[in-house]
Amino acid sequence: MLIFERDMAIDMGTSETLVYAQDSGLVLREPTVVAVDKFSGEMLKTGQEAEKMLGRTPANIVSIHPIQSGVINDYDMTAQMLREYINRNTSFSLFKPRVLMCVPSSISGVEERAICDAVIEAGARKVYLLETAVATAMGAGIDISLPDGHMVIDIGSGTTEVAVISMGGVVECESIKTAGDAFDDSIVRYVRRKYNLIIGQRTAEELKCSIGCVMKRPTDSVDEIKGRDVVTGLPKVIKIHSSELLEVFREPVVSIMEAVHNTLERTPPELVGDLSANGIVMSGGGSLLFGLDQLIERSTGIRTVVVDDAVSCAAYGAGKMLKHLNDMPEGMVNFARKRQLKK
């Protein structure tokens, strides 16, 4: 008996890759990390197993992020990682699966081609591209087919994407490389400058998630972090207060706020009126930072909410689009060029 393959939707971010399979829901959530043997070029581990190796491997093994800022940084490793994830969720069948990929709205034609080629090489029969902002809106339960403006702010690890959506497409957008990783970098620099302590990215991320904030918390939280003393080279433990991080996060927050305001300034007046009524929807792991939604609401005067499952929202939205694959263009779409031609 022939088994017809399930279509898949993949949200491949800088830090996490999520796979949504038709009729099965979210079937995979893995870190976008691969462990590679430098001498042979062989991929040894992917996902969580590879992430555990970060900073803990011998000289011949290196753990890398093949995706940077939502686009391919290492083509070969991306194709191998995708092949692994697709194979995990396929059974023997006559046909290879069709795959829907979430991509940033600011993606270039060259980057689109790289993603399409990598997915085909990974074992897909056909590739379809969907803008992450549109997928996020669908995942949040917004009816994107109406001539009604909605703003989506997606703050991932590598990029922050601000987009205004109407009639099933992106009207205006701005993508910046200031996102979750920028907050982590700010913590690393601050701790080294003030406490003479060297910490890793993972320690900084854990601190951000536990006590990080961009508005003052009701009670000042404290957390301990461990690192290496710059002077002595020995292990050292210090305590960090949440109030300290307010100033630490100022620079990346200002960049995100500028992107929001720039997008609003370029949005047609009719749609700005819609945004005032519909509000702003936030998604992505970075949107969970305490007080960020309140800060954006205070700055823009527009009601701002964070979706229920901020990290998986785009994957669920892309999963809803799987039933419409027959109506979507296959392969490259050239989103950026189409948007320029409209202006």
C-alpha positions, 0 to 999 in steps of 0.5 A: 500500500502506498503512503502519501506523504504529509506536507510540512511547515518549518519555522527555522529561526536563529535559535530554534527550529519548529516543524509542523506536520499536517494532521499531526500538529507541532512534531519537532522543536529543536535548537538550530545547532549542529555539531561538526567534525572540522576535519571531515566536515561530517555532521555529528549531532543536531538540536539539543544534543549539539547544543549541549556541546557548545563550549565543551568540545575538543578541538576537532569538533565545533558546534555552530548555528547554521542560521543567522538573522533568519537566513542561511549562514552555512548552506551545507550544514543547513541542508544536512540539518533539515534532512535530519529533521524531515526524515525524523517525521516522514515514513516510507512513501512514494512521494517526498513531502511538500515543505512550507518555509517561514522566511523574514519579510526583508529576505533578498532574492539570493537568500530565497534561492539558498533556502529553496535549494537547501530544502530541496536538497534536504528531501522536499518535493516542492518548496513554498515560502511564507513571510514570518509576519504573515504566519505569526498573524495567522497563528494569533488568530487574525483573519489576514484576508480582510482589508484591515491593518494589523501590526506584528512585531516578531522578536527572535534571537537574531532579528526583530521584524516589524510588519503591517499586514493587510489583505494577506500580505505585508504592506510595510516592514522593517527588519533589524539585527537587534533582537534576543542575542543583542540583549545577551551580548549587552549582559556579557559586556556589562558583567565584564565591565562592572564585575571583571567577570567573563560569562558565556552567552548561555549564562547571559540568556538564563539571566535575561529570562529569569530577572531581565526587564525593560521596565521596573519590576514590582519587586527587585529580583536577584539572581546568581551567576557564575563565571571566570574572574578576569584578574585571577582566572579563577571561578567566581560567583556574583549576584545581579539585581533586575534593576541593573538590567534596566540600563543594560538593555537601554541600547537594544530597546531603543533600536527596536522602538525606532524600528516600530516608529519607522514602520508606523511613519511609512504606513498609509494613514488608513491602515494606521487608523486600523492599527489603533483599533486592532492593536499590536501583536507581539511574538517570538522569544524576545517579546517575553522580556518583562515590560517590553509590551508595556513600553511599546504600548506607552511609546506608540499609544496603541494597545499591545499584546503578546500572543499566548505561545509566543515562540511557536506562534509562527509555526502554528500559523504556517501549519494553517497555511498547509491546506492552501498550498495548492493556491500558493506560488512554488519556489522563489517569490521575491518578496522584497522586489514585489514590495518595491514595485508597489511603491 
